[in-house]
């Protein structure tokens, strides 16, 4: 990896934490409001050494991946259906857009009522939030298939499955993978929001319990853990995109 590419980011992060530490030391602000980076680091290390942390992490990770997988399957499927049968778009699209316009926080209590306080309601929230970018990018990618290529497959009398597997999916894959990167981020947010508003397990619930106990340094530690988890999931999808599309110009 080129050091010149990562050095500015590393320097910016170090300056940020140095400024944070200096502000806490010079302002005399209460640690209950803003703990210093040193306090947060100690709390983060303590949290990592506690067994319940890994249980909560496993719950959030499982809900995120399950919601992402559901969004991926249904997003690609619906995108293909709309691209194949344009008349359906005028019937389906308003409902799809409406499902994204409605604030998801307002839907969480309804999902909890329907699916209970267990992981199912969090998986549904994650899937609903992550679904839209997969569907729209799939639709965009399928509509970007070269007309000449479509004509060749028509002349060869390829059936719908052959068209999808051998032409449409490979052509749309760059757009689909761009949508999956965003979907993974949104699935993480959805799972945590679901836990935050109605749950007894997961890092979102853990953060609420810590906040109610006024343990601000531990709350920052949980936020860091969530950030690391989300970053690793995003990096995994980005790596998969580079592995599947080494020839595409989006892969630098």
C-alpha positions as CSV (number, residue, x, y, z in Angstrom):
1,X,0.0,0.0,0.0
2,X,1.3,3.4,-0.9
3,X,2.3,5.3,2.2
4,X,1.6,8.7,0.5
5,X,-2.1,7.7,0.2
6,X,-2.7,6.8,3.9
7,X,-0.3,9.3,5.5
8,X,-2.7,12.3,5.3
9,X,-5.5,10.3,6.9
10,X,-3.3,9.1,9.7
11,X,-2.0,12.6,10.4
12,X,-5.5,14.0,10.4
13,X,-6.7,11.3,12.9
14,X,-3.7,11.9,15.2
15,X,-4.3,15.7,15.1
16,X,-8.0,15.2,15.9
17,X,-7.2,13.1,19.0
18,X,-4.5,15.4,20.1
19,X,-6.8,18.4,19.9
20,X,-9.5,16.4,21.8
21,X,-7.0,15.5,24.6
22,X,-5.8,19.1,24.8
23,X,-9.4,20.5,25.0
24,X,-10.3,18.1,27.8
25,X,-7.1,19.0,29.7
26,X,-7.4,22.8,29.3
27,X,-11.2,23.3,29.5
28,X,-11.8,21.4,32.7
29,X,-15.0,19.8,31.2
30,X,-16.6,17.1,33.2
31,X,-15.7,13.5,32.1
32,X,-19.4,12.8,32.3
33,X,-19.9,15.1,29.4
34,X,-16.7,14.5,27.4
35,X,-14.1,12.0,28.5
36,X,-10.6,12.4,27.2
37,X,-9.2,10.0,24.6
38,X,-7.0,8.4,27.2
39,X,-10.1,7.6,29.4
40,X,-12.0,6.3,26.3
41,X,-9.0,4.1,25.4
42,X,-8.9,2.6,28.9
43,X,-12.7,2.0,28.8
44,X,-12.4,0.5,25.4
45,X,-9.8,-2.0,26.5
46,X,-11.9,-2.9,29.6
47,X,-14.9,-3.5,27.4
48,X,-13.0,-5.8,25.1
49,X,-12.0,-7.9,28.1
50,X,-15.6,-8.5,29.2
51,X,-17.4,-11.6,27.9
52,X,-20.8,-9.8,27.5
53,X,-19.3,-7.4,25.0
54,X,-18.6,-10.3,22.6
55,X,-22.1,-11.7,23.1
56,X,-23.6,-8.3,22.2
57,X,-21.2,-8.0,19.3
58,X,-22.3,-11.4,17.9
59,X,-25.9,-10.4,18.1
60,X,-25.4,-7.1,16.2
61,X,-23.1,-8.8,13.6
62,X,-25.6,-11.6,13.0
63,X,-28.5,-9.2,12.6
64,X,-26.5,-7.0,10.3
65,X,-25.4,-9.8,8.0
66,X,-28.9,-11.4,8.0
67,X,-30.5,-8.1,7.1
68,X,-27.9,-7.4,4.4
69,X,-28.4,-10.8,2.9
70,X,-32.2,-10.4,2.7
71,X,-31.8,-6.9,1.2
72,X,-29.3,-8.3,-1.4
73,X,-31.6,-11.1,-2.5
74,X,-34.8,-9.1,-2.7
75,X,-33.1,-6.0,-4.1
76,X,-31.5,-7.8,-7.0
77,X,-34.7,-9.8,-7.6
78,X,-37.0,-6.8,-7.7
79,X,-34.5,-4.8,-9.7
80,X,-34.5,-7.5,-12.3
81,X,-38.3,-7.8,-12.4
82,X,-38.7,-4.1,-12.9
83,X,-36.0,-4.0,-15.6
84,X,-37.6,-7.0,-17.4
85,X,-41.2,-5.8,-17.1
86,X,-41.1,-2.0,-17.3
87,X,-44.9,-1.8,-16.8
88,X,-44.5,-3.0,-13.3
89,X,-42.3,-0.1,-12.4
90,X,-45.2,2.3,-12.4
91,X,-47.1,0.0,-10.0
92,X,-44.3,-1.0,-7.7
93,X,-42.0,2.1,-7.6
94,X,-44.3,4.4,-5.6
95,X,-44.5,1.8,-2.8
96,X,-40.7,1.2,-2.9
97,X,-40.1,5.0,-2.7
98,X,-42.7,5.4,0.1
99,X,-41.0,2.7,2.1
100,X,-37.8,4.7,2.1
101,X,-39.3,8.1,2.7
102,X,-41.0,7.0,5.9
103,X,-38.5,7.5,8.8
104,X,-37.3,4.1,9.8
105,X,-37.2,5.1,13.5
106,X,-41.0,5.5,13.3
107,X,-41.3,2.0,11.9
108,X,-39.2,0.2,14.6
109,X,-42.0,0.1,17.2
110,X,-44.3,-1.4,14.6
111,X,-41.7,-4.0,13.7
112,X,-41.2,-4.8,17.4
113,X,-45.0,-5.2,17.7
114,X,-45.1,-7.6,14.7
115,X,-41.9,-9.5,15.2
116,X,-41.2,-9.2,18.9
117,X,-38.2,-7.9,20.9
118,X,-35.9,-10.6,19.5
119,X,-33.5,-10.4,16.6
120,X,-36.1,-10.8,13.9
121,X,-37.4,-7.2,14.3
122,X,-33.8,-5.9,14.0
123,X,-33.1,-8.0,11.0
124,X,-36.3,-6.6,9.3
125,X,-35.2,-3.0,10.1
126,X,-31.7,-3.7,8.6
127,X,-33.2,-5.3,5.5
128,X,-35.7,-2.5,4.9
129,X,-33.0,0.2,5.2
130,X,-30.4,-1.7,3.1
131,X,-32.9,-2.8,0.4
132,X,-33.2,0.5,-1.6
133,X,-29.6,1.0,-2.8
134,X,-29.4,-2.6,-3.9
135,X,-32.6,-2.4,-5.9
136,X,-31.9,1.0,-7.5
137,X,-28.4,0.1,-8.5
138,X,-29.5,-3.2,-9.9
139,X,-32.1,-1.5,-12.0
140,X,-29.6,1.1,-13.2
141,X,-27.0,-1.6,-14.1
142,X,-29.5,-3.8,-15.9
143,X,-30.8,-0.8,-17.9
144,X,-27.2,0.0,-18.9
145,X,-26.7,-3.3,-20.8
146,X,-25.6,-2.6,-24.4
147,X,-28.5,-2.9,-26.8
148,X,-26.2,-4.7,-29.3
149,X,-25.4,-7.4,-26.8
150,X,-29.1,-7.9,-26.1
151,X,-29.6,-8.3,-29.9
152,X,-26.9,-11.0,-30.1
153,X,-28.5,-13.0,-27.2
154,X,-31.9,-12.6,-28.9
155,X,-30.5,-13.9,-32.2
156,X,-29.0,-16.9,-30.3
157,X,-32.5,-17.5,-28.8
158,X,-31.2,-17.4,-25.2
159,X,-33.9,-17.8,-22.6
160,X,-34.4,-15.4,-19.7
161,X,-32.2,-17.2,-17.3
162,X,-29.3,-17.4,-19.8
163,X,-29.7,-13.7,-20.5
164,X,-29.6,-12.9,-16.8
165,X,-26.7,-15.2,-15.9
166,X,-24.4,-14.6,-18.9
167,X,-25.2,-11.0,-20.0
168,X,-27.3,-8.9,-17.6
169,X,-25.7,-9.9,-14.3
170,X,-22.1,-9.5,-15.4
171,X,-22.9,-6.2,-17.1
172,X,-24.8,-4.8,-14.1
173,X,-22.3,-6.2,-11.5
174,X,-20.3,-2.9,-11.1
175,X,-23.5,-1.0,-10.3
176,X,-24.8,-3.8,-8.0
177,X,-21.5,-3.9,-6.0
178,X,-21.6,-0.1,-5.6
179,X,-25.1,-0.5,-4.1
180,X,-24.0,-3.4,-1.8
181,X,-21.3,-1.2,-0.3
182,X,-23.9,1.4,0.7
183,X,-26.3,-1.4,1.8
184,X,-23.8,-2.9,4.2
185,X,-23.4,0.5,5.9
186,X,-27.1,1.0,6.1
187,X,-27.7,-2.6,7.4
188,X,-25.3,-1.9,10.3
189,X,-27.2,1.3,11.1
190,X,-30.6,-0.4,10.9
191,X,-29.5,-3.2,13.2
192,X,-28.2,-0.8,15.8
193,X,-31.2,1.5,15.6
194,X,-33.5,-1.5,16.1
195,X,-31.5,-2.5,19.2
196,X,-31.4,1.0,20.5
197,X,-35.2,1.4,20.4
198,X,-36.4,-2.1,21.3
199,X,-34.1,-4.8,22.4
200,X,-32.3,-6.6,25.2
201,X,-29.2,-7.7,23.3
202,X,-26.7,-6.2,20.9
203,X,-24.3,-3.3,20.9
204,X,-27.2,-0.8,20.5
205,X,-28.9,-2.1,23.6
206,X,-25.5,-2.2,25.3
207,X,-24.9,1.5,24.4
208,X,-28.3,2.5,25.9
209,X,-27.7,0.6,29.1
210,X,-24.2,2.3,29.4
211,X,-25.7,5.7,28.8
212,X,-28.4,5.2,31.4
213,X,-25.6,4.4,33.9
214,X,-23.8,7.6,33.0
215,X,-20.7,5.7,32.0
216,X,-19.8,8.1,29.2
217,X,-16.3,6.7,28.6
218,X,-17.6,3.2,28.1
219,X,-20.3,4.6,25.8
220,X,-17.5,6.1,23.7
221,X,-15.8,2.7,23.8
222,X,-18.9,1.0,22.5
223,X,-19.2,3.6,19.7
224,X,-15.6,2.9,18.7
225,X,-16.4,-0.9,18.7
226,X,-19.4,-0.3,16.4
227,X,-17.3,1.9,14.2
228,X,-14.6,-0.8,13.8
229,X,-17.2,-3.5,13.1
230,X,-18.9,-1.3,10.5
231,X,-15.6,-0.4,8.9
232,X,-14.5,-4.1,8.7
233,X,-17.9,-5.1,7.1
234,X,-17.6,-2.3,4.6
235,X,-14.0,-3.2,3.8
236,X,-15.0,-6.8,3.2
237,X,-17.6,-5.8,0.6
238,X,-15.1,-3.4,-1.0
239,X,-12.5,-6.2,-1.1
240,X,-15.2,-8.5,-2.7
241,X,-15.9,-5.8,-5.3
242,X,-12.2,-5.6,-6.2
243,X,-12.0,-9.4,-6.4
244,X,-15.0,-9.7,-8.7
245,X,-14.2,-6.6,-10.8
246,X,-10.5,-6.3,-11.2
247,X,-11.0,-5.0,-14.7
248,X,-13.4,-2.2,-13.9
249,X,-12.2,1.4,-13.8
250,X,-13.8,1.9,-10.3
251,X,-11.2,-0.4,-8.8
252,X,-8.1,1.7,-8.1
